[in-house]
Amino acid sequence: MAGIGPGGEGIQKALRWLSERRREDPQAKRNKLIEEAGVRFDLTPAEVQFLYEQWK
């Protein structure tokens, strides 16, 4: 199923977006960015948790 799990399209788009946002504003709060990505890319709670655990 597309869009499910860590390799899903939503996660990939979110990771690209998070990287862009961090480059634009290195002081942006990580938690706030991840929550915004979750809403923006319609991520599941498990996908959001994956971002919290993996995105540095």
HTML snippet that shows the backbone in 3Dmol.js (N, CA, C, O; Angstrom):
<script src="https://3Dmol.org/build/3Dmol-min.js"></script>
<div id="view" style="width:600px;height:400px;position:relative"></div>
<script>
const pdb = `
ATOM      1  N   MET A   1       0.828  -1.192   0.000  1.00  0.00           N
ATOM      2  CA  MET A   1       0.000   0.000   0.000  1.00  0.00           C
ATOM      3  C   MET A   1       0.867   1.249   0.000  1.00  0.00           C
ATOM      4  O   MET A   1       1.747   1.384   0.850  1.00  0.00           O
ATOM      5  N   ALA A   2       0.645   2.136  -0.906  1.00  0.00           N
ATOM      6  CA  ALA A   2       1.441   3.363  -0.982  1.00  0.00           C
ATOM      7  C   ALA A   2       1.101   4.277   0.178  1.00  0.00           C
ATOM      8  O   ALA A   2      -0.046   4.332   0.621  1.00  0.00           O
ATOM      9  N   GLY A   3       2.094   4.991   0.667  1.00  0.00           N
ATOM     10  CA  GLY A   3       1.882   5.972   1.710  1.00  0.00           C
ATOM     11  C   GLY A   3       1.876   5.409   3.120  1.00  0.00           C
ATOM     12  O   GLY A   3       1.676   6.158   4.076  1.00  0.00           O
ATOM     13  N   ILE A   4       2.090   4.110   3.272  1.00  0.00           N
ATOM     14  CA  ILE A   4       2.060   3.497   4.601  1.00  0.00           C
ATOM     15  C   ILE A   4       3.474   3.106   4.993  1.00  0.00           C
ATOM     16  O   ILE A   4       4.221   2.559   4.183  1.00  0.00           O
ATOM     17  N   GLY A   5       3.839   3.387   6.240  1.00  0.00           N
ATOM     18  CA  GLY A   5       5.140   2.962   6.738  1.00  0.00           C
ATOM     19  C   GLY A   5       6.232   3.947   6.413  1.00  0.00           C
ATOM     20  O   GLY A   5       6.026   4.926   5.696  1.00  0.00           O
ATOM     21  N   PRO A   6       7.416   3.664   6.963  1.00  0.00           N
ATOM     22  CA  PRO A   6       8.536   4.588   6.831  1.00  0.00           C
ATOM     23  C   PRO A   6       8.972   4.846   5.397  1.00  0.00           C
ATOM     24  O   PRO A   6       9.581   5.880   5.124  1.00  0.00           O
ATOM     25  N   GLY A   7       8.679   3.941   4.479  1.00  0.00           N
ATOM     26  CA  GLY A   7       9.076   4.154   3.089  1.00  0.00           C
ATOM     27  C   GLY A   7       7.992   4.786   2.258  1.00  0.00           C
ATOM     28  O   GLY A   7       8.157   4.966   1.052  1.00  0.00           O
ATOM     29  N   GLY A   8       6.862   5.134   2.895  1.00  0.00           N
ATOM     30  CA  GLY A   8       5.722   5.669   2.174  1.00  0.00           C
ATOM     31  C   GLY A   8       5.987   7.037   1.575  1.00  0.00           C
ATOM     32  O   GLY A   8       6.888   7.763   1.994  1.00  0.00           O
ATOM     33  N   GLU A   9       5.179   7.362   0.590  1.00  0.00           N
ATOM     34  CA  GLU A   9       5.326   8.641  -0.114  1.00  0.00           C
ATOM     35  C   GLU A   9       5.145   9.830   0.826  1.00  0.00           C
ATOM     36  O   GLU A   9       5.857  10.828   0.710  1.00  0.00           O
ATOM     37  N   GLY A  10       4.192   9.727   1.757  1.00  0.00           N
ATOM     38  CA  GLY A  10       3.970  10.824   2.698  1.00  0.00           C
ATOM     39  C   GLY A  10       5.190  11.094   3.557  1.00  0.00           C
ATOM     40  O   GLY A  10       5.549  12.249   3.785  1.00  0.00           O
ATOM     41  N   ILE A  11       5.826  10.040   4.031  1.00  0.00           N
ATOM     42  CA  ILE A  11       7.046  10.182   4.839  1.00  0.00           C
ATOM     43  C   ILE A  11       8.151  10.808   4.011  1.00  0.00           C
ATOM     44  O   ILE A  11       8.859  11.695   4.487  1.00  0.00           O
ATOM     45  N   GLN A  12       8.305  10.355   2.779  1.00  0.00           N
ATOM     46  CA  GLN A  12       9.360  10.897   1.916  1.00  0.00           C
ATOM     47  C   GLN A  12       9.140  12.388   1.672  1.00  0.00           C
ATOM     48  O   GLN A  12      10.082  13.177   1.743  1.00  0.00           O
ATOM     49  N   LYS A  13       7.900  12.769   1.385  1.00  0.00           N
ATOM     50  CA  LYS A  13       7.602  14.190   1.170  1.00  0.00           C
ATOM     51  C   LYS A  13       7.835  14.986   2.450  1.00  0.00           C
ATOM     52  O   LYS A  13       8.376  16.092   2.417  1.00  0.00           O
ATOM     53  N   ALA A  14       7.422  14.410   3.577  1.00  0.00           N
ATOM     54  CA  ALA A  14       7.606  15.094   4.858  1.00  0.00           C
ATOM     55  C   ALA A  14       9.084  15.302   5.158  1.00  0.00           C
ATOM     56  O   ALA A  14       9.479  16.379   5.606  1.00  0.00           O
ATOM     57  N   LEU A  15       9.896  14.293   4.918  1.00  0.00           N
ATOM     58  CA  LEU A  15      11.334  14.418   5.172  1.00  0.00           C
ATOM     59  C   LEU A  15      11.964  15.493   4.300  1.00  0.00           C
ATOM     60  O   LEU A  15      12.804  16.258   4.772  1.00  0.00           O
ATOM     61  N   ARG A  16      11.570  15.558   3.040  1.00  0.00           N
ATOM     62  CA  ARG A  16      12.090  16.622   2.153  1.00  0.00           C
ATOM     63  C   ARG A  16      11.660  17.991   2.669  1.00  0.00           C
ATOM     64  O   ARG A  16      12.463  18.922   2.728  1.00  0.00           O
ATOM     65  N   TRP A  17      10.383  18.105   3.042  1.00  0.00           N
ATOM     66  CA  TRP A  17       9.860  19.369   3.533  1.00  0.00           C
ATOM     67  C   TRP A  17      10.565  19.778   4.828  1.00  0.00           C
ATOM     68  O   TRP A  17      10.938  20.939   4.994  1.00  0.00           O
ATOM     69  N   LEU A  18      10.746  18.818   5.747  1.00  0.00           N
ATOM     70  CA  LEU A  18      11.427  19.108   7.013  1.00  0.00           C
ATOM     71  C   LEU A  18      12.848  19.602   6.766  1.00  0.00           C
ATOM     72  O   LEU A  18      13.296  20.552   7.409  1.00  0.00           O
ATOM     73  N   SER A  19      13.551  18.973   5.851  1.00  0.00           N
ATOM     74  CA  SER A  19      14.926  19.393   5.543  1.00  0.00           C
ATOM     75  C   SER A  19      14.947  20.808   4.980  1.00  0.00           C
ATOM     76  O   SER A  19      15.803  21.614   5.344  1.00  0.00           O
ATOM     77  N   GLU A  20      14.000  21.109   4.088  1.00  0.00           N
ATOM     78  CA  GLU A  20      13.928  22.461   3.517  1.00  0.00           C
ATOM     79  C   GLU A  20      13.644  23.493   4.603  1.00  0.00           C
ATOM     80  O   GLU A  20      14.291  24.539   4.659  1.00  0.00           O
ATOM     81  N   ARG A  21      12.677  23.194   5.460  1.00  0.00           N
ATOM     82  CA  ARG A  21      12.318  24.122   6.532  1.00  0.00           C
ATOM     83  C   ARG A  21      13.492  24.357   7.473  1.00  0.00           C
ATOM     84  O   ARG A  21      13.722  25.484   7.913  1.00  0.00           O
ATOM     85  N   ARG A  22      14.227  23.308   7.778  1.00  0.00           N
ATOM     86  CA  ARG A  22      15.373  23.419   8.696  1.00  0.00           C
ATOM     87  C   ARG A  22      16.475  24.277   8.056  1.00  0.00           C
ATOM     88  O   ARG A  22      17.136  25.056   8.744  1.00  0.00           O
ATOM     89  N   ARG A  23      16.669  24.130   6.743  1.00  0.00           N
ATOM     90  CA  ARG A  23      17.654  24.978   6.049  1.00  0.00           C
ATOM     91  C   ARG A  23      17.219  26.433   6.081  1.00  0.00           C
ATOM     92  O   ARG A  23      18.040  27.328   6.281  1.00  0.00           O
ATOM     93  N   GLU A  24      15.915  26.673   5.882  1.00  0.00           N
ATOM     94  CA  GLU A  24      15.398  28.041   5.882  1.00  0.00           C
ATOM     95  C   GLU A  24      15.482  28.678   7.266  1.00  0.00           C
ATOM     96  O   GLU A  24      15.765  29.870   7.395  1.00  0.00           O
ATOM     97  N   ASP A  25      15.232  27.868   8.304  1.00  0.00           N
ATOM     98  CA  ASP A  25      15.211  28.386   9.667  1.00  0.00           C
ATOM     99  C   ASP A  25      15.843  27.363  10.609  1.00  0.00           C
ATOM    100  O   ASP A  25      15.139  26.544  11.200  1.00  0.00           O
ATOM    101  N   PRO A  26      17.178  27.407  10.750  1.00  0.00           N
ATOM    102  CA  PRO A  26      17.873  26.427  11.586  1.00  0.00           C
ATOM    103  C   PRO A  26      17.430  26.443  13.052  1.00  0.00           C
ATOM    104  O   PRO A  26      17.647  25.466  13.769  1.00  0.00           O
ATOM    105  N   GLN A  27      16.819  27.529  13.501  1.00  0.00           N
ATOM    106  CA  GLN A  27      16.378  27.629  14.890  1.00  0.00           C
ATOM    107  C   GLN A  27      14.955  27.120  15.111  1.00  0.00           C
ATOM    108  O   GLN A  27      14.473  27.096  16.244  1.00  0.00           O
ATOM    109  N   ALA A  28      14.277  26.712  14.027  1.00  0.00           N
ATOM    110  CA  ALA A  28      12.894  26.224  14.153  1.00  0.00           C
ATOM    111  C   ALA A  28      12.849  25.022  15.088  1.00  0.00           C
ATOM    112  O   ALA A  28      13.732  24.165  15.062  1.00  0.00           O
ATOM    113  N   LYS A  29      11.825  24.974  15.899  1.00  0.00           N
ATOM    114  CA  LYS A  29      11.687  23.886  16.865  1.00  0.00           C
ATOM    115  C   LYS A  29      11.323  22.586  16.159  1.00  0.00           C
ATOM    116  O   LYS A  29      10.369  22.521  15.383  1.00  0.00           O
ATOM    117  N   ARG A  30      12.109  21.558  16.449  1.00  0.00           N
ATOM    118  CA  ARG A  30      11.957  20.245  15.825  1.00  0.00           C
ATOM    119  C   ARG A  30      10.548  19.684  16.029  1.00  0.00           C
ATOM    120  O   ARG A  30       9.922  19.230  15.071  1.00  0.00           O
ATOM    121  N   ASN A  31      10.044  19.712  17.269  1.00  0.00           N
ATOM    122  CA  ASN A  31       8.727  19.154  17.563  1.00  0.00           C
ATOM    123  C   ASN A  31       7.627  19.849  16.773  1.00  0.00           C
ATOM    124  O   ASN A  31       6.724  19.202  16.243  1.00  0.00           O
ATOM    125  N   LYS A  32       7.712  21.162  16.701  1.00  0.00           N
ATOM    126  CA  LYS A  32       6.696  21.929  15.976  1.00  0.00           C
ATOM    127  C   LYS A  32       6.733  21.578  14.487  1.00  0.00           C
ATOM    128  O   LYS A  32       5.685  21.410  13.863  1.00  0.00           O
ATOM    129  N   LEU A  33       7.926  21.470  13.924  1.00  0.00           N
ATOM    130  CA  LEU A  33       8.046  21.121  12.516  1.00  0.00           C
ATOM    131  C   LEU A  33       7.467  19.737  12.232  1.00  0.00           C
ATOM    132  O   LEU A  33       6.769  19.545  11.235  1.00  0.00           O
ATOM    133  N   ILE A  34       7.755  18.777  13.104  1.00  0.00           N
ATOM    134  CA  ILE A  34       7.260  17.415  12.892  1.00  0.00           C
ATOM    135  C   ILE A  34       5.733  17.391  12.988  1.00  0.00           C
ATOM    136  O   ILE A  34       5.072  16.740  12.178  1.00  0.00           O
ATOM    137  N   GLU A  35       5.172  18.094  13.969  1.00  0.00           N
ATOM    138  CA  GLU A  35       3.710  18.142  14.082  1.00  0.00           C
ATOM    139  C   GLU A  35       3.088  18.773  12.845  1.00  0.00           C
ATOM    140  O   GLU A  35       2.070  18.296  12.343  1.00  0.00           O
ATOM    141  N   GLU A  36       3.696  19.839  12.358  1.00  0.00           N
ATOM    142  CA  GLU A  36       3.177  20.498  11.153  1.00  0.00           C
ATOM    143  C   GLU A  36       3.277  19.570   9.946  1.00  0.00           C
ATOM    144  O   GLU A  36       2.364  19.520   9.121  1.00  0.00           O
ATOM    145  N   ALA A  37       4.369  18.846   9.843  1.00  0.00           N
ATOM    146  CA  ALA A  37       4.522  17.889   8.742  1.00  0.00           C
ATOM    147  C   ALA A  37       3.460  16.799   8.819  1.00  0.00           C
ATOM    148  O   ALA A  37       2.928  16.375   7.793  1.00  0.00           O
ATOM    149  N   GLY A  38       3.148  16.344  10.035  1.00  0.00           N
ATOM    150  CA  GLY A  38       2.126  15.324  10.207  1.00  0.00           C
ATOM    151  C   GLY A  38       0.782  15.761   9.652  1.00  0.00           C
ATOM    152  O   GLY A  38       0.085  14.984   9.000  1.00  0.00           O
ATOM    153  N   VAL A  39       0.424  17.008   9.915  1.00  0.00           N
ATOM    154  CA  VAL A  39      -0.847  17.543   9.417  1.00  0.00           C
ATOM    155  C   VAL A  39      -0.758  17.791   7.911  1.00  0.00           C
ATOM    156  O   VAL A  39      -1.638  17.388   7.150  1.00  0.00           O
ATOM    157  N   ARG A  40       0.302  18.452   7.501  1.00  0.00           N
ATOM    158  CA  ARG A  40       0.469  18.840   6.096  1.00  0.00           C
ATOM    159  C   ARG A  40       0.441  17.639   5.157  1.00  0.00           C
ATOM    160  O   ARG A  40      -0.132  17.711   4.070  1.00  0.00           O
ATOM    161  N   PHE A  41       1.057  16.540   5.571  1.00  0.00           N
ATOM    162  CA  PHE A  41       1.172  15.369   4.705  1.00  0.00           C
ATOM    163  C   PHE A  41       0.255  14.229   5.131  1.00  0.00           C
ATOM    164  O   PHE A  41       0.398  13.102   4.657  1.00  0.00           O
ATOM    165  N   ASP A  42      -0.696  14.526   6.033  1.00  0.00           N
ATOM    166  CA  ASP A  42      -1.709  13.567   6.462  1.00  0.00           C
ATOM    167  C   ASP A  42      -1.074  12.249   6.914  1.00  0.00           C
ATOM    168  O   ASP A  42      -1.467  11.168   6.476  1.00  0.00           O
ATOM    169  N   LEU A  43      -0.090  12.366   7.795  1.00  0.00           N
ATOM    170  CA  LEU A  43       0.627  11.188   8.272  1.00  0.00           C
ATOM    171  C   LEU A  43      -0.142  10.505   9.399  1.00  0.00           C
ATOM    172  O   LEU A  43      -0.888  11.144  10.141  1.00  0.00           O
ATOM    173  N   THR A  44       0.053   9.213   9.507  1.00  0.00           N
ATOM    174  CA  THR A  44      -0.546   8.458  10.599  1.00  0.00           C
ATOM    175  C   THR A  44       0.248   8.736  11.875  1.00  0.00           C
ATOM    176  O   THR A  44       1.377   9.223  11.809  1.00  0.00           O
ATOM    177  N   PRO A  45      -0.331   8.433  13.027  1.00  0.00           N
ATOM    178  CA  PRO A  45       0.433   8.597  14.271  1.00  0.00           C
ATOM    179  C   PRO A  45       1.745   7.796  14.253  1.00  0.00           C
ATOM    180  O   PRO A  45       2.756   8.262  14.778  1.00  0.00           O
ATOM    181  N   ALA A  46       1.736   6.612  13.662  1.00  0.00           N
ATOM    182  CA  ALA A  46       2.957   5.805  13.582  1.00  0.00           C
ATOM    183  C   ALA A  46       4.011   6.485  12.710  1.00  0.00           C
ATOM    184  O   ALA A  46       5.202   6.420  13.013  1.00  0.00           O
ATOM    185  N   GLU A  47       3.583   7.131  11.640  1.00  0.00           N
ATOM    186  CA  GLU A  47       4.521   7.836  10.763  1.00  0.00           C
ATOM    187  C   GLU A  47       5.112   9.056  11.468  1.00  0.00           C
ATOM    188  O   GLU A  47       6.300   9.348  11.332  1.00  0.00           O
ATOM    189  N   VAL A  48       4.267   9.765  12.223  1.00  0.00           N
ATOM    190  CA  VAL A  48       4.759  10.912  12.987  1.00  0.00           C
ATOM    191  C   VAL A  48       5.767  10.436  14.035  1.00  0.00           C
ATOM    192  O   VAL A  48       6.805  11.067  14.232  1.00  0.00           O
ATOM    193  N   GLN A  49       5.465   9.343  14.694  1.00  0.00           N
ATOM    194  CA  GLN A  49       6.394   8.773  15.675  1.00  0.00           C
ATOM    195  C   GLN A  49       7.715   8.410  15.013  1.00  0.00           C
ATOM    196  O   GLN A  49       8.782   8.643  15.581  1.00  0.00           O
ATOM    197  N   PHE A  50       7.648   7.844  13.819  1.00  0.00           N
ATOM    198  CA  PHE A  50       8.858   7.513  13.063  1.00  0.00           C
ATOM    199  C   PHE A  50       9.705   8.768  12.856  1.00  0.00           C
ATOM    200  O   PHE A  50      10.925   8.725  13.016  1.00  0.00           O
ATOM    201  N   LEU A  51       9.067   9.879  12.504  1.00  0.00           N
ATOM    202  CA  LEU A  51       9.815  11.129  12.315  1.00  0.00           C
ATOM    203  C   LEU A  51      10.479  11.574  13.611  1.00  0.00           C
ATOM    204  O   LEU A  51      11.636  11.994  13.604  1.00  0.00           O
ATOM    205  N   TYR A  52       9.753  11.485  14.725  1.00  0.00           N
ATOM    206  CA  TYR A  52      10.328  11.865  16.021  1.00  0.00           C
ATOM    207  C   TYR A  52      11.570  11.020  16.330  1.00  0.00           C
ATOM    208  O   TYR A  52      12.556  11.524  16.867  1.00  0.00           O
ATOM    209  N   GLU A  53      11.508   9.741  15.985  1.00  0.00           N
ATOM    210  CA  GLU A  53      12.610   8.841  16.316  1.00  0.00           C
ATOM    211  C   GLU A  53      13.782   8.922  15.343  1.00  0.00           C
ATOM    212  O   GLU A  53      14.926   8.681  15.730  1.00  0.00           O
ATOM    213  N   GLN A  54      13.507   9.258  14.087  1.00  0.00           N
ATOM    214  CA  GLN A  54      14.534   9.158  13.061  1.00  0.00           C
ATOM    215  C   GLN A  54      15.066  10.474  12.527  1.00  0.00           C
ATOM    216  O   GLN A  54      16.223  10.543  12.111  1.00  0.00           O
ATOM    217  N   TRP A  55      14.249  11.524  12.529  1.00  0.00           N
ATOM    218  CA  TRP A  55      14.697  12.773  11.914  1.00  0.00           C
ATOM    219  C   TRP A  55      15.548  13.554  12.895  1.00  0.00           C
ATOM    220  O   TRP A  55      15.090  13.924  13.976  1.00  0.00           O
ATOM    221  N   LYS A  56      16.784  13.801  12.514  1.00  0.00           N
ATOM    222  CA  LYS A  56      17.718  14.542  13.375  1.00  0.00           C
ATOM    223  C   LYS A  56      18.066  15.864  12.726  1.00  0.00           C
ATOM    224  O   LYS A  56      18.838  16.642  13.286  1.00  0.00           O
TER     225      LYS A  56
END
`;
const viewer = $3Dmol.createViewer("view");
viewer.addModel(pdb, "pdb");
viewer.setStyle({}, {cartoon: {color: "spectrum"}});
viewer.zoomTo();
viewer.render();
</script>
